[in-house]
Amino acid sequence: MPRKQHTKQFKLDAVNYRKEHPDLTQAECAKNLGIGVSTLARWEAQYRDSDGDIPVRGSGNYASDEEKEIARLKRELRDAQDALDVLKKAISILGKD
């Protein structure tokens, strides 16, 4: 099951909801928001550690565009190597006949 991606605004709103409802426990807030307790706790920690912001790096969690491009090229190389391995096996099987 794929993980649900929440927007930065949703995360900030969730942290603010928790602040605005001090009478509710963290578990109750998380349940009301439809998220896990550990998720809310992580967002609150990120909010505290980032001076009132929640860092969002986008899908893939790459720190920079260069790292994202490197990861894409590595995937492309791996796929090409896999295809080459399949072709080598096919040639060896056909060569035996």
Residue pairs with C-beta under 8 A, 6 or more apart in sequence:
5 59
6 14
6 35
8 54
8 56
11 43
11 46
11 54
11 56
12 47
12 53
12 54
14 29
14 33
14 35
14 40
14 43
15 40
15 43
15 44
15 47
15 54
17 29
17 32
17 33
18 24
18 26
18 29
18 40
18 44
21 29
24 32
26 37
26 40
26 41
27 37
29 40
30 36
30 37
30 39
30 40
33 40
43 54
46 54
46 55
47 53
47 54
57 63
60 68
60 71
62 68
62 71
